[in-house]
Amino acid sequence: MQSLAAVAEVIGPANVLSAPEDVAPYAVDWRNAYRGTPVAVLRPGTTQEVAATMRWCAEAGLTVVPAGGRTGLAGAAVPAANGPPAVVLSLERLNRIRAIDARDFSIVAEAGCVVQTVQQAAAEAGRLFPIQWGAQGTAQIGGMLSTNAGGIRTLRWGNARELVLGLEVVLPDGRVLDDLRRVRKDNSGYALRHLFIGGEGTLGVITAAAMRLQPAVKRVETAFVAVPSPDAALSLFSRVMESGAEVIAFELCARYCMAIAAKNGVGLRIPLPLESPWYVMLELAAAHESVPLRAIMEDTLAAAIEAGEVDDAAIAESEAQRQMIWKIREDYPECSRMEGPSINTDTAVPVSAVPEFLRQVEREVGARWPEGLISAIGHAGDGNIHVSLHAPAGMDRPSWVARAGGMEPLVNAIAVSLGGSFSAEHGIGQSKRHAMATHKNPVAMDLMRAVKAALDPENRMNPGKVLP
Ligand SMILES: Cc1cc2nc3c(=O)[nH]c(=O)nc-3n(C[C@H](O)[C@H](O)[C@H](O)COP(=O)(O)OP(=O)(O)OC[C@H]3O[C@@H](n4cnc5c(N)ncnc54)[C@H](O)[C@@H]3O)c2cc1C
């Protein structure tokens, strides 16, 4: 292998980390489920430095694992445990906002920009960058795009993919694909950017993106609602979608999730007593002050109570109360992690199938692992429900995986049988390659392998991820 000194000359010695204590944070994933042993962590600061680093890696015979904020939940940003020698290529120093144009409703941001920084830049320009989820203070634009992240507002503005106008990408051989265009309409051949969005770093390194912005939200109303069942939540969903307001979030949470949040969250206050089996977090918005959003929310909830879809509701009376509702939702993954080991899914079904999905999950998972505790929480407005099976108190992760590891394939199969997906928003990474092998259409797999071979013939980009 070539010496690291050569790459240090290009990106600076301070940006070549090889001491075990410096490399350690990049060697484990957020859930502490996957560990790898990177040869080094390289932190180029410009697109040209990324390109030079990729050429150096090719000459050194090293594979490359791109890393953003390392909040991914599929083990995709750490080298595979028994994989070929790998460097982690961290984009954290590519963190400039290159352009923002309010008239164009667009922003051009480098891959290492933290998502929240982009949200703030958009807000300062009187615009909205609509992606929002619990890890937005750490996750980066490159990671967000490479996982095609969703979140609580996908219902209204789509996944990360829907926001992208153009990309700048460094290919495995060091060539730069400069497609950083802000034009809205461009049918000049294949839309290559879509290969890299959701590509989980297996095809190239995203270095910058041109993305859409939206008009700023001028009015917002948020409610925390107790519902008797997922069927009732589904009826409520149709009702709010027909209310005349923009529905920008519709989250469904089982009582057990709220109990975990109340127990482990710091400073979390659940707005209603924990007496209902299910809760909905719902947000309406308008881009103009004159929209009577409060009246719409009150009328809609009153009609839902009358129809038996809602048992109780708390409408946020202040921005602080609104933020508390979203803090409960956004802090939940951390509260769940604190609860101990769990087996988790990232399943989605058509919105109308959510109640049936939950019925089958409860019946089949409950029957096979009665000692576990089932929780379900998710972006119900997208049909995306994360199911978890929590270990009994005191059990460690390896023991629980050995005993209940079959829960994920079971729940995936239920979702797929209802016309759904085993990978709604977190990606495949290492954790869902087995599900790809089981559920993905064989022709789609052939095409994916052909794309991979065309762009990365030496299999140097993030090996051991996505493709089984
Ligand atoms: C508390 C919490 C809540 C979450 N909630 C949601 C949610 O609601 N919705 C959702 O969709 N996700 C959610 N996630 C998952 C995670 O935040 C997202 O997948 C996020 O998009 C990952 O971004 P990152 O910068 O951390 O990427 P990383 O974890 O660093 O990387 C993820 C993947 O992208 C690749 N990658 C990173 N940067 C680049 C680049 N510049 N070029 C090419 N490849 C790259 C990596 O190799 C890896 O394959 C949550 C995670 C946590 C911890």
The ligand as a Tripos MOL2 file, in Angstrom:
@<TRIPOS>MOLECULE
LIG
   53    58     1     0     0
SMALL
NO_CHARGES

@<TRIPOS>ATOM
      1 C1        -32.3400    9.8060   15.7770 C.3       1 LIG1
      2 C2        -32.4330    9.4240   14.3230 C.ar      1 LIG1
      3 C3        -33.6210    9.6400   13.6220 C.ar      1 LIG1
      4 C4        -33.7040    9.3190   12.2810 C.ar      1 LIG1
      5 N1        -34.8690    9.5550   11.6160 N.ar      1 LIG1
      6 C5        -34.9280    9.3420   10.2870 C.ar      1 LIG1
      7 C6        -36.1280    9.6350    9.5550 C.ar      1 LIG1
      8 O1        -37.1430   10.0280   10.1190 O.2       1 LIG1
      9 N2        -36.1140    9.4360    8.2290 N.ar      1 LIG1
     10 C7        -35.0020    8.9750    7.5730 C.ar      1 LIG1
     11 O2        -35.0440    8.8350    6.3510 O.2       1 LIG1
     12 N3        -33.8680    8.6660    8.2350 N.ar      1 LIG1
     13 C8        -33.8070    8.8410    9.5740 C.ar      1 LIG1
     14 N4        -32.6640    8.5260   10.2540 N.ar      1 LIG1
     15 C9        -31.5290    7.9080    9.5280 C.3       1 LIG1
     16 C10       -30.4060    8.8800    9.1070 C.3       1 LIG1
     17 O3        -30.4230   10.0700    9.8280 O.3       1 LIG1
     18 C11       -30.5210    9.2000    7.6510 C.3       1 LIG1
     19 O4        -30.3110    8.0140    6.9160 O.3       1 LIG1
     20 C12       -29.5150   10.2390    7.1410 C.3       1 LIG1
     21 O5        -29.9150   10.5980    5.8510 O.3       1 LIG1
     22 C13       -28.0810    9.8060    7.1240 C.3       1 LIG1
     23 O6        -27.2650   10.9450    6.9070 O.3       1 LIG1
     24 P1        -25.7470   10.9600    7.4120 P.3       1 LIG1
     25 O7        -25.1010   12.2220    6.9440 O.co2     1 LIG1
     26 O8        -25.6800   10.6830    8.8490 O.co2     1 LIG1
     27 O9        -25.1800    9.7430    6.5560 O.3       1 LIG1
     28 P2        -24.1900    8.5720    6.9890 P.3       1 LIG1
     29 O10       -24.7890    7.7300    8.0390 O.co2     1 LIG1
     30 O11       -22.8610    9.1400    7.2660 O.co2     1 LIG1
     31 O12       -24.1260    7.7560    5.6250 O.3       1 LIG1
     32 C14       -25.2580    7.0950    5.1400 C.3       1 LIG1
     33 C15       -24.9320    6.4920    3.7600 C.3       1 LIG1
     34 O13       -24.6410    7.5310    2.8360 O.3       1 LIG1
     35 C16       -23.3150    7.3690    2.3130 C.3       1 LIG1
     36 N5        -22.7810    8.7280    2.1590 N.ar      1 LIG1
     37 C17       -22.6610    9.6840    3.1020 C.ar      1 LIG1
     38 N6        -22.2160   10.8170    2.5470 N.ar      1 LIG1
     39 C18       -22.0280   10.5600    1.2220 C.ar      1 LIG1
     40 C19       -21.5780   11.3250    0.1200 C.ar      1 LIG1
     41 N7        -21.2480   12.6040    0.2500 N.pl3     1 LIG1
     42 N8        -21.5140   10.7340   -1.1020 N.ar      1 LIG1
     43 C20       -21.8590    9.4250   -1.2620 C.ar      1 LIG1
     44 N9        -22.2910    8.6600   -0.2440 N.ar      1 LIG1
     45 C21       -22.3970    9.2230    0.9830 C.ar      1 LIG1
     46 C22       -22.5920    6.5010    3.3000 C.3       1 LIG1
     47 O14       -21.5420    5.7650    2.6830 O.3       1 LIG1
     48 C23       -23.7140    5.5960    3.7510 C.3       1 LIG1
     49 O15       -23.9130    4.6060    2.7700 O.3       1 LIG1
     50 C24       -32.5690    8.7870   11.6180 C.ar      1 LIG1
     51 C25       -31.3830    8.5580   12.3210 C.ar      1 LIG1
     52 C26       -31.3240    8.8560   13.6600 C.ar      1 LIG1
     53 C27       -30.0210    8.6200   14.3790 C.3       1 LIG1
@<TRIPOS>BOND
     1     1     2 1
     2     2     3 ar
     3     2    52 ar
     4     3     4 ar
     5     4     5 ar
     6     4    50 ar
     7     5     6 ar
     8     6     7 ar
     9     6    13 1
    10     7     8 2
    11     7     9 ar
    12     9    10 ar
    13    10    11 2
    14    10    12 ar
    15    12    13 ar
    16    13    14 ar
    17    14    15 1
    18    14    50 ar
    19    15    16 1
    20    16    17 1
    21    16    18 1
    22    18    19 1
    23    18    20 1
    24    20    21 1
    25    20    22 1
    26    22    23 1
    27    23    24 1
    28    24    25 2
    29    24    26 1
    30    24    27 1
    31    27    28 1
    32    28    29 2
    33    28    30 1
    34    28    31 1
    35    31    32 1
    36    32    33 1
    37    33    34 1
    38    33    48 1
    39    34    35 1
    40    35    36 1
    41    35    46 1
    42    36    37 ar
    43    36    45 ar
    44    37    38 ar
    45    38    39 ar
    46    39    40 ar
    47    39    45 ar
    48    40    41 1
    49    40    42 ar
    50    42    43 ar
    51    43    44 ar
    52    44    45 ar
    53    46    47 1
    54    46    48 1
    55    48    49 1
    56    50    51 ar
    57    51    52 ar
    58    52    53 1
@<TRIPOS>SUBSTRUCTURE
     1 LIG1         1 GROUP 0 **** ****
